[in-house]
Amino acid sequence: MSVLAIAEHRRGELRPVSLEQLAAGRDLADELGGELHTAVIGGDVEAFGAELNREGVDTVHTVDIGEEFNHDVYTQVVTQLATELDPTVLLMPNSVNGLDYAPAVANRLDRPLVTDVVDIDAEDGLTATRELYGSKAETTIDVHADQAAVTIRPAEWPTIEADGDAAIEAFDATIDESAVRSTVKGFEEVGGGDIDITDADVLVSVGRGIEEEENLDIIHDLAEALDATVSGSRPLIDNGWLAKDRQVGQSGKVVTPDVYIAIGISGAVQHVAGMKGSDTIVAINTDPNAPIFDIADYGIQDDLFEVVPALIEQFQ
Ligand SMILES: Cc1cc2nc3c(=O)[nH]c(=O)nc-3n(C[C@H](O)[C@H](O)[C@H](O)COP(=O)(O)OP(=O)(O)OC[C@H]3O[C@@H](n4cnc5c(N)ncnc54)[C@H](O)[C@@H]3O)c2cc1C
C-alpha cells in the first residue's frame, strides 16, 4: 500500500503541482496506511530531489536522464518505476505534460486512469472527485480497482512547505532509445514579454467587461498608480490586446499575489483556477451574480468605467 507522485519541472524549476501532489499523496498514504514516494525525472535531479524532500515524504526517487520533459522517456521511466514500486495510487499532474504521458503509462500498467481530480479518498475503497459542467456539478467516482492512476488538478491542494527527512534514492531506468521519437532542442516563449506576472505583488487584472482595446488605458493607469502589474482573462489575450504571458488561468499562469484586482472578469472556473490562491481578491463587476464575487474578499458591484477612474484619482 503506497502512493507514488511524479513531479513536474520546466526550464530548471519545479512546478508547484509537484509539491501539491505531496499533500494529496500524504493524505492518501495515511488512509492506506502506507508510504509516500515521489520521483523526479530529468533536469537537475539533485536540486529537485532536495526540494521534494518535504515533510511526510518517505522516499524521493531521482532519475538522472535528459533535461526537459519528453513523452517517450517519461512513459518508459514512470512505467518502470511504478512496476518496481507497485504503488496503490500513481499520482501525476493534470497538466499539459501529465496528460501527455499518463494515459500511455496507465495503459501499459493496465490500470484505470481518472483525470482532472479535485479530491481523492482511500478510506473506503478509492474514490475520486471530478468537476463537471464548468464546475457547476461534481461527480464522485468509485474506482473499482486495487490500483489506479490519477491526474490531479493543479492549485487544488496546498503545497507542503516543511522540510522532510526522506531517503533520496537514484533510480536506474533503462531507456529503449529506438522508442524515443523526438528530442527537445530548445524553447521559444510564445507571446513572451519581459514581465513575469507570477512575481507580482499586486495584479490589476482585466476581463471582457473592458469592451474595447482602447479602454485598456484606464487599466494601465490604475496599475501605474498602484505600482502593480497588468494581467488579464483569456478573451483579452485571444483578442491580442494583452501578451500571452499576461494570461491568468487554467491555460495561462497560476498567480498568488498579495492583492488581485479583477476588473470586468466574470470568474469562470478556468480563470479562477489561476488566481484563487491570491491573498486578497478585489472584484469590480456590474453583475451581482458574477461568480467572481463568491471568492472575492472585497466586491464592488458597479460600472468599471466609473470605479476605475475614481480609484486612479484616489491612488495617484
Ligand atoms: C479549456 C479552456 C481553458 C480556458 N482557460 C482560461 C484561462 O486560462 N483564463 C481565462 O481567463 N479563461 C480561460 N478560459 C475561458 C473561460 O471559460 C471564460 O470564457 C473567460 O475566463 C471569461 O473571461 P471574462 O471573465 O473576461 O469574460 P466574461 O465571462 O464575458 O465576463 C465579463 C464580465 O464583465 C462584467 N462587466 C461587463 N461590463 C462591465 C462594466 N462596465 N463594469 C464592470 N463589470 C462589467 C460582466 O458582468 C461579466 O461578469 C478557458 C476556457 C476553456 C474551455
The ligand as a MOL file (V3000), in Angstrom:
LIG
                    3D

  0  0  0     0  0            999 V3000
M  V30 BEGIN CTAB
M  V30 COUNTS 53 58 0 0 0
M  V30 BEGIN ATOM
M  V30 1 C -10.1140 24.7040 -21.9300 0
M  V30 2 C -10.3520 26.1280 -21.5350 0
M  V30 3 C -9.3320 26.8220 -20.9350 0
M  V30 4 C -9.5470 28.1510 -20.5490 0
M  V30 5 N -8.5300 28.8070 -19.9410 0
M  V30 6 C -8.7420 30.0570 -19.4880 0
M  V30 7 C -7.7190 30.7630 -18.8010 0
M  V30 8 O -6.5990 30.2950 -18.6240 0
M  V30 9 N -8.0000 32.0050 -18.3400 0
M  V30 10 C -9.2170 32.6020 -18.5190 0
M  V30 11 O -9.3980 33.7410 -18.0660 0
M  V30 12 N -10.1820 31.9690 -19.1820 0
M  V30 13 C -9.9720 30.7130 -19.6870 0
M  V30 14 N -10.9580 30.1030 -20.3790 0
M  V30 15 C -12.1560 30.8930 -20.7490 0
M  V30 16 C -13.1700 30.9670 -19.6290 0
M  V30 17 O -14.0560 29.8690 -19.7070 0
M  V30 18 C -14.0160 32.2420 -19.7570 0
M  V30 19 O -14.6220 32.2870 -21.0260 0
M  V30 20 C -13.2100 33.5250 -19.5570 0
M  V30 21 O -12.4590 33.4590 -18.3580 0
M  V30 22 C -14.1640 34.7100 -19.4710 0
M  V30 23 O -13.4270 35.8800 -19.4180 0
M  V30 24 P -14.0410 37.1870 -18.7830 0
M  V30 25 O -14.4110 36.9430 -17.3710 0
M  V30 26 O -13.0900 38.2940 -19.0890 0
M  V30 27 O -15.3300 37.4480 -19.7080 0
M  V30 28 P -16.8700 37.2570 -19.3860 0
M  V30 29 O -17.1560 35.9270 -18.8550 0
M  V30 30 O -17.5900 37.7190 -20.6150 0
M  V30 31 O -17.1370 38.2910 -18.2040 0
M  V30 32 C -17.1340 39.6720 -18.3680 0
M  V30 33 C -17.6160 40.2510 -17.0490 0
M  V30 34 O -17.5380 41.6530 -17.1020 0
M  V30 35 C -18.6520 42.1920 -16.4130 0
M  V30 36 N -18.8770 43.5360 -16.9410 0
M  V30 37 C -19.3280 43.8960 -18.1640 0
M  V30 38 N -19.3370 45.2270 -18.2770 0
M  V30 39 C -18.8890 45.7260 -17.1130 0
M  V30 40 C -18.6700 47.0380 -16.6170 0
M  V30 41 N -18.8990 48.1260 -17.3830 0
M  V30 42 N -18.2230 47.1920 -15.3590 0
M  V30 43 C -17.9690 46.1170 -14.5740 0
M  V30 44 N -18.1610 44.8330 -14.9910 0
M  V30 45 C -18.6050 44.6510 -16.2420 0
M  V30 46 C -19.7960 41.2450 -16.7320 0
M  V30 47 O -20.8140 41.3420 -15.7440 0
M  V30 48 C -19.0760 39.8990 -16.7130 0
M  V30 49 O -19.1500 39.3030 -15.4420 0
M  V30 50 C -10.7880 28.7760 -20.7770 0
M  V30 51 C -11.8080 28.0560 -21.3720 0
M  V30 52 C -11.6020 26.7580 -21.7520 0
M  V30 53 C -12.7260 25.9960 -22.3880 0
M  V30 END ATOM
M  V30 BEGIN BOND
M  V30 1 1 1 2
M  V30 2 1 2 3
M  V30 3 2 2 52
M  V30 4 2 3 4
M  V30 5 1 4 5
M  V30 6 1 4 50
M  V30 7 2 5 6
M  V30 8 1 6 7
M  V30 9 1 6 13
M  V30 10 2 7 8
M  V30 11 1 7 9
M  V30 12 1 9 10
M  V30 13 2 10 11
M  V30 14 1 10 12
M  V30 15 2 12 13
M  V30 16 1 13 14
M  V30 17 1 14 15
M  V30 18 1 14 50
M  V30 19 1 15 16
M  V30 20 1 16 17
M  V30 21 1 16 18
M  V30 22 1 18 19
M  V30 23 1 18 20
M  V30 24 1 20 21
M  V30 25 1 20 22
M  V30 26 1 22 23
M  V30 27 1 23 24
M  V30 28 2 24 25
M  V30 29 1 24 26
M  V30 30 1 24 27
M  V30 31 1 27 28
M  V30 32 2 28 29
M  V30 33 1 28 30
M  V30 34 1 28 31
M  V30 35 1 31 32
M  V30 36 1 32 33
M  V30 37 1 33 34
M  V30 38 1 33 48
M  V30 39 1 34 35
M  V30 40 1 35 36
M  V30 41 1 35 46
M  V30 42 1 36 37
M  V30 43 1 36 45
M  V30 44 2 37 38
M  V30 45 1 38 39
M  V30 46 1 39 40
M  V30 47 2 39 45
M  V30 48 1 40 41
M  V30 49 2 40 42
M  V30 50 1 42 43
M  V30 51 2 43 44
M  V30 52 1 44 45
M  V30 53 1 46 47
M  V30 54 1 46 48
M  V30 55 1 48 49
M  V30 56 2 50 51
M  V30 57 1 51 52
M  V30 58 1 52 53
M  V30 END BOND
M  V30 END CTAB
M  END
